[in-house]
Amino acid sequence: MRCVIANSAFYLLKSDVLEAMKGIKPEPVSGASVTIGRRTFPVKQVGEVVTRQDRRDFTAEDMGRALTRLGFTCHGPVTAPEAVLTPQETAAALLGTAPQA
């Protein structure tokens, strides 16, 4: 499957990820994670091993999205959708005043 991670295209298969992570010791999980086999890895660790890119080059969300599409179970913080403000609310926020009803 073609995945875009850090503006680079990768062709990944679930079997490729399983093979790449075989024998790798999981680091302590402090954020988003993915279950591969019976182990839980940080998403960024898997991304670094599979893509051979530095962890700072991609986000956990990019890698988590790719791993989910490949059929792995991802865990971790879910980002809430941003609230959409009306033009009046935006202007009031910029001026530092409460909107008038």
KAQUISUL-V630854 format. One record per backbone hydrogen bond with DSSP energy under -1.0 kcal/mol. CO is the residue of the C=O (numbers start at 0). NH is the residue of the N-H. E is the energy in kcal/mol with one decimal. If there is no record, write none. Layout:
{{CO:NH:E} {CO:NH:E}}
This chain:
{{0:11:-2.7} {2:9:-3.1} {4:7:-1.2} {7:4:-2.7} {9:2:-3.5} {12:16:-1.9} {13:17:-2.4} {14:18:-2.3} {15:19:-2.4} {16:20:-2.0} {20:23:-1.7} {31:42:-1.8} {32:74:-3.4} {33:40:-2.8} {35:38:-1.8} {38:35:-2.6} {40:33:-2.7} {41:45:-1.8} {42:46:-2.4} {43:47:-2.2} {44:48:-2.2} {45:49:-2.9} {46:50:-2.4} {47:51:-1.3} {53:56:-2.0} {58:62:-1.9} {59:63:-2.8} {60:64:-2.4} {61:65:-1.9} {62:66:-2.7} {63:67:-2.2} {64:68:-2.0} {65:69:-1.4} {66:71:-2.5} {67:70:-1.2} {72:34:-2.6} {74:32:-3.2} {85:89:-2.6} {86:90:-2.3} {87:91:-2.3} {88:92:-2.3} {89:93:-2.2} {90:94:-2.0} {91:95:-1.2} {91:96:-2.2}}
